Amino acid sequence: MEPDEVRTWLRRSPIRIRMNNGDMYEIASPEFAIVGDYSMSVLVRDNGRLLNKILALVNISEITEAAESAQQSR
C-alpha cells in the first residue's frame, strides 16, 4: 500500500489494518502511527501496555474503519 493512501486512512481514525499474514491492528487515532516511505510504526495495546510495532507497507492487505467509527456514523 502506498504511504499517501495509509495517511488518508489515518485521518479517518479509528481504523483497522489487516496484514497479509492475518494479523490485525487497531489504530485509535493518527497520533498512534507514523508513516514512512516503506513502513509504518504503530502503538498497539497488548495486555494493558502500549507496544510499538513496525509494519511493512507492502504487507498491508486491507485497511477498514474500526467498529466504533462505523457505529457512530449510523
C-alpha positions as CSV (number, residue, x, y, z in Angstrom):
1,M,0.0,0.0,0.0
2,E,1.2,3.5,-0.8
3,P,2.2,5.9,2.1
4,D,-0.2,8.6,1.0
5,E,-3.1,6.1,1.0
6,V,-2.2,5.0,4.5
7,R,-2.1,8.6,5.7
8,T,-5.5,9.3,4.2
9,W,-6.9,6.3,6.1
10,L,-5.3,7.5,9.3
11,R,-7.3,10.8,9.1
12,R,-10.5,8.6,9.2
13,S,-9.4,7.0,12.5
14,P,-10.2,4.8,14.2
15,I,-9.1,2.2,11.6
16,R,-8.2,-1.5,11.5
17,I,-5.2,-2.7,9.5
18,R,-5.0,-6.3,8.3
19,M,-1.7,-7.7,7.3
20,N,-1.2,-10.4,4.6
21,N,-0.4,-12.9,7.4
22,G,-3.7,-12.3,9.0
23,D,-2.5,-10.1,11.9
24,M,-4.8,-7.2,12.7
25,Y,-4.0,-3.9,14.4
26,E,-6.5,-1.2,15.5
27,I,-5.3,2.4,15.4
28,A,-7.4,4.7,17.6
29,S,-6.1,8.0,16.2
30,P,-3.4,9.4,13.9
31,E,-1.2,10.2,16.9
32,F,-0.6,6.4,17.4
33,A,1.1,6.0,13.9
34,I,4.0,7.3,11.9
35,V,4.1,6.5,8.2
36,G,7.4,6.4,6.3
37,D,8.2,5.5,2.7
38,Y,8.3,1.7,3.2
39,S,7.0,1.1,6.7
40,M,4.9,2.5,9.5
41,S,5.3,2.5,13.2
42,V,2.1,2.0,15.3
43,L,1.3,1.9,19.0
44,V,-1.0,-1.0,19.9
45,R,-2.4,-2.2,23.2
46,D,-1.3,-5.6,24.5
47,N,-2.4,-6.7,28.0
48,G,-2.8,-3.1,29.1
49,R,0.6,-2.0,27.7
50,L,1.3,0.1,24.6
51,L,3.7,-1.6,22.3
52,N,5.5,-0.3,19.2
53,K,5.0,-2.4,16.1
54,I,6.8,-1.8,12.8
55,L,4.6,-2.7,9.8
56,A,5.9,-3.0,6.2
57,L,3.5,-1.1,3.9
58,V,3.9,-3.8,1.2
59,N,2.4,-6.4,3.6
60,I,-0.8,-4.4,4.4
61,S,-3.6,-6.2,2.7
62,E,-6.6,-4.1,3.8
63,I,-7.5,-1.0,5.9
64,T,-11.0,-0.5,7.1
65,E,-12.9,1.7,9.5
66,A,-12.9,0.2,13.0
67,A,-16.2,-0.9,14.5
68,E,-16.5,2.1,16.8
69,S,-16.3,4.5,14.0
70,A,-18.8,2.6,11.8
71,Q,-21.4,2.5,14.7
72,Q,-21.0,6.3,15.4
73,S,-21.8,7.2,11.8
74,R,-25.1,5.4,11.8
